[in-house]
Amino acid sequence: MTHPAVRSAVRIAGAAIGVCLSTGLLAGGAQASEVEADGATPPKVYAKSWVIADAETGEVLASRNAHKQLKPASTLKTLTAVTLLPRLDKDDTYKVAWEDAAVQGSAVGIVPGATYTINELFYGLLLPSGNDAAHALANAAGGMDATVELMRDEAERLGAEDTKVRNPSGLDTPLQVSSAFDLALFAREGLSRSDFRRYVGTVSTSFPAEMPKKSRKDKKRKSYMIYNQNPLLINGYRGILGVKTGYTTEAGRTFVAAAKRDGRTLIVSLMGIIEPTNMAASKLLNWGFAEGDEVTPVDSLDGFSEGHDVRTSTPTPATTVAAGPVGTSGGSSWWATVALVALTGAAGAWAVIRRRRRRPRRAALPPL
């Protein structure tokens, strides 16, 4: 029978390995462990993946795990918007169904049976990130299944090969993923439209409340204020244009932002952020505006670089720098981590056994 101390040590080692896996310490591979940059070194950013790109040229100035498929949370609403904005008349009205208002997660507060303009629903989608507004817009566009199919077609048209769409809200669901690269593509497409820029650049606006009661004489519909969740927009980051925040339990914090200074528009997209969102994004934007002219692009949102498909190219040592705090420090260092965890567990087990032999009356260690 296995010694109790050994079982405890094994549990400790297993927990340590779990932590390593969850934080990416055992991810392995050069692409998972290195930042792609050529020229000025970008700042360390505490996120699983990120991209900074020039919106006009499509040049990717630097990136980390650009094509890593992760859950996008509400940043997927940028794809919802660029898909539906050209297809829906913003002056049309939509009567809310019960299933629209009952959707899980963040909501703008639409009321079953009440009518809203499509314009109002887009504000509800992109400011407070209303999943209820996403559901209503999808139904207005022909239904959930039809809208998901339209979003898939739009992603394919834009070259977003990492994105798998299952719903228009970004709620966690099996197999729904995107990447920092694709989120930058969606933002770039959106910024080409004046209506998209207006929505994502609005800090706050009034939104209709429930329909007035028939018994009321004035029958005036009340309203309330809704607010954008973009921390750079709220805090007045210089040149900020907007775009979209996201958060779910499985995705963690995600963020896409764009800013314009001195005639240059930069897009940053981040997934799995584990530092303040505004800090992570502003570090990259500040670097891009300060050093953008000194770097050689490492990729292109248009899908090609130096005449070859960048998706199939492998970064060379000359175009990579050490990773930030999330991930491994090299392609083979995870083996060292595994060995260290195993040795630590074994040493811990032996030490506990020796202590138990010297002090046989001591109580057993509590289960972990």
N, C-alpha and C positions, 0 to 999 in steps of 0.2 A: 504494500500500500504506500502511496506517495506521502512523504513527510508533509505535515501541514505548513511548515515554513516554506518548503519548496513550492507548494501550491500558491502561497501568498506571494512569493517572489515572482512566480510565473504570471500571476495576475498583474503585478506591478510592471513587469516587462511588457505584457500585452497592452496595458494602458499606455505605456510610453510609446510603443509602436503605433497605437491608434492615434495618439497626438501627432506623431511624426507624419502619419499618412494624411490626417485631416488638415495639416498645415502645409502639406506639399513637400516635407523634408525628404520623403522617399520617392518623389515623383520621378527622378532620374531623367537622363537625356538632356542634350545640349539645348534644345529648343525650349524645354520647360524651365531651364535654369539660367538663361542668359537674356539680357536686354539687347535688342538690336539697335545699334546706333553707329554712325560713321562721322566722326568729327568731334564736336563738343559733347562731353558726357552729360546725359540727362540726370536730373535729380533722382534720388531714391524715392520711390513711391510704394507705399504699403498697400498693394492690391495684387490680386492674382493675375490680372492681365490689364493692359492699357495700350492705347494708341494715341499719338498726336499727329495730326495731318493738316495740310494746307487745303482749305476748302476750294480755292480756285483751281489750283494745279492738280490736286489729288495726291500730291507727294506726301508720303508718310515719313515724317522727320525722325521718328524713333518709335519703338514699340516693345512690348513684352508679352509673349504668348498671344500674339495678335489674333490667331485663328483657333485658340483654345475654346472649345464649346462649353459654355456655362449657361446657367439659367439667367435670363435677362431681367426678370421682374418687370416693373412698369416702363423701363426704357424701351420695351417692345412696342409701346404705344406710339413711338415715333414712326414705326412701320405702319401701324394702324392708320395714323394720320396721313402719311404720304400716299397710302392706298386709297383712302376714302375721300380725301379733299377734292380730287378731280372728278369724283363720281356722284357726289351729293350736292344738291342746291342748298346753299346755306340759308335761304329764305323760306324753304319748305318747313313744315311743322311735323312733329312726330308725337303720337300719343303713347305714353309709357305703359308697357305691359307689366304685370306683376313680376314676371321672371327677370325683367330688366332691373327693377328696384331691389330684388332679393339677392343679387349676386354678392359673393363674399368679398371681403377686403375693403380697401379704401373706397369711399363713395362721395359724390358731390351732393347727393340727397334728392334725386328725382323721385317723384311720387306717382304711384300707379294711377292711371286714368288721367293724369295731367298732361298737357301738351307743352312742348318746348320747340323752339326753332333748332334747326341743325346747327346754326351758328352758336347758340347757347350750349348745345351738347359738346361741341368741340372745345369750348372754354372749360366745360366740366371735365373733359377728358385730359386736357393738357395742363391745367393749373393745379387743382387738388388731386389729380390723377384718379379720377372717378372710374372705378370698374363698372359701376352702373351705367355711366355715360358710354363706355366702350361697348357694353352689351346693347344699349339702345341704338347706337350708331350702326352696329352690325346688323341689327334687325331692320333698320331703316334702309340699309344697303342690300337687303334681300335675304337676311337670315344669317345665323352663325356659320353654318357650313359653307354657304356661298362666300361670306366675307373671309373666312380662313383660306379658302381656295384662292380668292383674289390676292390676299396677302402673300401667299406662297408664290403666285405668279409674279407679283411685284418684286419680291426678294430675288427671284430668278432673273428678272429683267435687269436688276441692279448689280447682279453678280455676287449676291450674298449667299455663298455656297455653304456657310457654316450654320445658317439659320433653319430651324425646323419649327413651324408654326402649328400650334394646337388651339389657341384662343386669341382674341384681340386685346386682352387686358394685361397679359404678362403674368397672370397668376400661375403659381407652380403647378405643373402637371407633367406626368411622365413624357419624356422625349422632347419636350419643348426647350430648345436651346438657341443661343446665338453666340456671337463673339464680339470682342472689342472692335475688330476690323469691320464687321457687318454693321454694328451700331453707328460707326462713323459714316458708313455709306448711307444709312437711312437719314442721319442728320444732314449730311451734305445735300441729299435730294430735297429734304424739307426746306433747307435754307434757300433753295432756288425759287421758292414760292413766297410771295408777299404775305399771303394769308397765314401760312405756317409761321413765318417770322413774327407776325402780329400776335398770334396766340402764345407762342412760347416766350415772347418778350414782354408779356403783360404781367405786372406784379399782382394786381387785384382787379376785380370787377364785380358788379352785382349780378345775382343769379335769381331767377324766379322761384318763389316758394310754391306751396300747394295752391290749387285753384281756389278762388274765392267761393264761399258758401252762397248758394242760391238765395238764402234768406237775407243775406246782407244787402242793404239798400245801395251802397256805393259800388259794390262788387269790384273793388280795386284789388288787384293781385299784389301781394306783398313780395318783397325780395330780401336777400341777404348777401353779404359779401363772401366771395371765395378768394383764396390766395394761392399764389404760385409757391411751390415748395423748393424751387431752385435756390440754394444758399448763395451762390455768386450773384444772382439777380437781386435777391433781397438785400445783400450787403453792399451792392453797388460796385462790384468789381469793374474796373475801367475797361470799357469797350464791350461788356458782356451783351450777347444777343439772346441768351436763353439756352437751353433746350429741354432736358427732361431728367428727372430723378427716378429712382426705383428702389424698392426694398421688399423682400419677402424673407421668410424664415430660411428657406433653402438657398436662395440666391445671395442673401446678405444685401449689402448696399451696392447699387450700380448707379452710374451717372454718365450723362453725355452733356457736354457744354460747348459753346462756341463763343468766340469773342473776336472783335475787329479793332486793330490799331494800325494807324499809318498806312491804311489801304490794304492790310493783310488780314485775312480771316483764318483763324485756326480752330480746329475741332479737337476736343479730347474726349475719349470714351474710356471708362474704367469699369471693371467688374470685380466683385469680391473685395471691396474696399475695407480695410481694417484700420484706417486712421480717419480723422475728420474729413468728410467729403470735400468741403471747400478748400481744405489745405492740400489734399492730393491733387485736385484739379488746378488750383491756382499755381502750384509749383510747376506743373507741366506747361501751363500757358505762359507763365513768366519766363521760363526757360526758352520756350519756342519763340516768343517775341524778341528775346534778347540774343539768342544764339542761332535762330533759324537760318540766317544767311551763311553761317559758318559750317553747316552740316551737309553731308551728302545724303539724299533720300535713300531709305533702305527698302522701300516698297512703294506701291501706288494704289490708290483707291480705284483706279481705272483698270487694274488687273494685270498690267504689264510694266516691266522695268527693264530697260536696256535690251528690248526686243525679245524677251522671253517671259514665260508665265511665272510670275513671282510666287504663285502658290506652290509650285513644284521645286522651287529653288531652295538650297540649303545655305544658311548664313555661314560665311567663312570666319575664321578667327579674327580677321582684320576688321570685321564689322560687328563685333560683339564686345560687350563690356560686362563686368560682374553684375549679377542680379541684385535687386533690392532685397529687403529683409524677408519677403515671402518667397519660399521656394528653396531649391538646393543651391549650393555654392559651386557645383560642378556635376558633370554627367556621371562620375563614378563615386562621388562622395557619399551617396546614400548607402553604399555597401559598408563604409566605415561607420555610419550611423547605426546600421543594423547590428554590426559587430559590437559596437559600444553598448547598445541596449542589451544584447544577449549577455555580454560579459558582466555588465552591471547587475542584471538579474541573477546570474549564477553566483556572483560574489555576495550579493545580498542574501541569497538562500543559504550559502555556507556560513556566513557570519551569524545568521539567526540560529542555525543548527548548533553552532559552537556555543552561543549564549545559552541556548536551551539545555545543553549538556552540562554546563557549569551551574546553572540555576534551574534544576528540574522542577521546582515548585512554582516557578513563574507562570502566570496564566498565558494561554496561547494568544497569538496576535488576533485581533478582531478581523473579520472578513472585510476586504476592500470593496 
